[in-house]
Amino acid sequence: MTAFAESQPMLNKLSAFPGVQGPVVIIVMDGYGLPKTDVGSAIAAARKPTLDRLFANYPNIRLRAHGTAVYRRRAGL
């Protein structure tokens, strides 16, 4: 294990989560921002039926991948 890996927080398994059946697909959309509100959002206004269906029907999460979420020194940590 590298020094970097040792300094990162580890994820703990949730005992109440049984997992999911079937294949798991990880989709990383670099540069695709999801705003807190749809007001003035070009992404919300766009026609994207496949992506809308995926978000509506399948488990998904949003990650913060900017600012202090990825660069801890700025936060004074």
N, C-alpha and C positions, 0 to 999 in steps of 0.2 A: 504494500500500500504506500502511496506517495504521501509526502507531507501535506499536499493540497487536499487529498482525499481524507486524511485524518482530521483536517480542520473543518470539514463540511458536516452539517447536521445530517443524521441518518433518519430514514423513514422507518416508522414502526408499523408492523402489520396490525390491522384492525381486526380483532377477534370476532366482532359482530358482522363483518363483511365476508360472505361466503365465496366471493369471486364471481366470475361470469362464465357462461357456457360458450363454446365456439371460439372462433379466432378473435384475436384482439388486434385492432388496427390503430396505429399511432400516426396521426397526421400533424405535421408541423408546418404551419403557414407563416413563414418568415415575412415580416412587414405587413401582416394583416392585423390591424388593430380593431379591437372590439370596445367601443365606447360605452360609458355607463348609461347614457341615454341615446335614443335614436334621433333626437333633434339635430338637424343639420348633418347627419351622418350619410356619406355617400355609400358606405357599405350597407346600411340599413335600407337605403332607397334602391339599391341594385337588385336586379332579378337574378336570383341564385337558388333555384328550386332544389337542387341536389343538396347543397350545404344547409339550407333551411330544414330540409327533411332529416338530415343527419342530426342537427342540433335538437330538433323536436322529438325524435324517436329513439335516440341512443344516448347512453351516459357520456358526458363530456365534462371537461374542466377548462378553466381559463387560467393561464399562468401569467404572472407579472414578469416580464423579461426586459425591463428597462430601469434606468436610474438606480436607486439604492437597493432595489430588489436583486440586482446582479452585481452591483459594485458597492460592497459594504463599507469601504473606507470613507466614502462620501457621507455616510450616515454617522461617522464617528465610532464605528464598532470595531 
